[in-house]
Amino acid sequence: MFERRLVAVSGPQWGWPTPCEGWTVADLVGHVVTGNQMAIELLDGLRSPVPGAAAVDTASMRQLEAWFVETCRVQDEVFTATSSEASVAHPAGRITAREFAIYRSADIVVHAWDLARAIGAADTIGSELVEQVLAPYVEWVQTLDAADVFASALPNVSGESRQDELLRQLGRDSAP
């Protein structure tokens, strides 16, 4: 989902703003790559397959794209090799590897929506992802004391879709 939107990004779009306050498309992609790096390191203690965050900040746009693909590949391998009940020392507290997989997936899904919004692509998230990934992620985010990390929830709008309701809980305005 994210990769499909990522390959559609061209030239000046890398500098376009996203729904994430203060972030360009390049910043958003860099954030997802560093999130993947963190998951690899937390789960397996492996060095990430791409350079650290400082390098991500100065990478070429196509290099970010390649790093996204590579970190997703390694992240998938590490999640597959880790017991779903293994305890993970996440920065927000101890969680199971299964919970961590949902949260990483949700972060990528939400940021795929952000990316789609930024570049004017289709932003529909499949109903299965909405319920199996976004719903538990929103529930978890609401338990955190992380106002400086996550956008504040927006008020619900009567009659909105489940996708829009959950995105509003993550501070995203789905209005055109």
N, C-alpha and C positions, 0 to 999 in steps of 0.2 A: 504494500500500500504506500509506504513512504518512498521506497525506491522508485516506484512508477511515477510519482510526482516529482521526485528529485531529478530524474533524467529529462524531465520536461523544462527544467530551469535553464534559461539561456542568458548570456551576456549581462545586460543591465539588471535583470531580475535578481541577481545575487545581492544587490544593494537595496532592494525594495524592503519596506517595512513589513513586519508580520503582526499578528494579533498579540504577540508577546511584547509588552512594552519595552521599547528601546532596542529591540533586536531586529537585525536585517535577516534576510533569507540565509546568508552565509553564517551569521551568528547562530541561528536556529539549527542548521546542519551541524555546526561545530559542537553545539550542546548535545545533540543526539549521539554524535561520535564519542564524545567524552563520557556520556552515560553508558554507552556500550563498553568502553574501556574500563570504567569503574566496575561494571558487572563481571567482566572477565577476571579482574584482579581480586574482587571480593570472593568469588566462587572458587577460583582455582589458584590464586596467588601467582598466576602467570603474568609475565610482562605482556602488555597489550601488543597486538601485531602492528600498531602504528605508533608514531611518536606521541609524546605527552601533550597536555593541553596547550602549552605555550606554542608548540609547533602547529597545532590545530588552528590557533588564532592567526597564524601567518601563512597558512597553506593556500595553495591555489584552489580555485573553486572545483576544478575537475579532480584535484587530489583529494579534497573533502569527499567527493562522490565515491572515489575508489576506496577511501578509508571507511566510509559508511558500509560499503558492501563487505569489506574484509572483516571489520569488527562484528558485523551481524553474523557472518559465517562462524567465526571463532566463538562468539557468544552462544550461538545455537549449540555448538559442539560441547561447550562447557556446561550449559544447562542440561543437555542430554546425559552427560556423564555424571551429573550430581544427583544424589537421591533427592526426591521431591520433599522429603521431610528433614533434610539437612538444615541445620541452623546457620543463618547468614548474619554477620555483624554489619547490617546496613547502617548508614549514618543516622537514620531516624529511629533505630532500635533493632533488636533481634527479631528476625522474621524467618519463615521457612523458605527454602529454595523455590517451592511452588508459588508462594505469595510473591516472592521477588520476580519470578518469571511473569506473573500477571502484571506487576507494577512496571516492569521494563517494557512489556508489550503495550501497556496502556500509555506510557510516556511516548512511545513511538507512534501509536495511533493518534493521540492528541496532537502531537507535533506534525503528523501527516495532514491533519485537518488544518492546522495553522499554516502549513506550507501551501496547501491547496488554496486557502483564503488569500494568501499573499500573492500568488501568481495567477489567480482567477481560474483555477481548475475546479472540477467537480469535488465537492466536499462531503459527500454522503459516506457515512460509515455503516457498514453492514450491520443488520440487527443482531447477529450473533456476537460480533465484537462489542457492540454496545452493551449487551447484557452480561457477557462472560468476562469482559476485560474492563470496560469503562465503569460499570456499576460497582464492582468491588474496589476499584482504584479510587473512585470518588469517596466511598465509605472510609477507606484508609486515610486519604488526604484530610478528611474532616476530623480525624482523631489526632492529627499532628499539630504541634505548636510551631508552625513554619510559615508564618505570615510573610516573612522576607523571602521565601522560596516559591510559594504558590500565589497566584492572583486570588483576590477575594472573590467569593461567590457573588453572582449577580442575582437579582430577584427573578423568580420564575415568571413565565408569561403564560396566561391561560391558553390552553389548547395546543401548546407546543409539542413537538415530537419528543420521544424518550431521549434521542440523541441530543437534541437541543437543551433539554432539561439537565442532562448530565454535564454537557459542556458549560452551561451557565454556572453549575456548581464549581467548575474549574476556572471561572472568571472569563469565559469566552462568550461573546455576543454573537449569536448566529443570525441576527437580522442582516439582510442584504446591505 
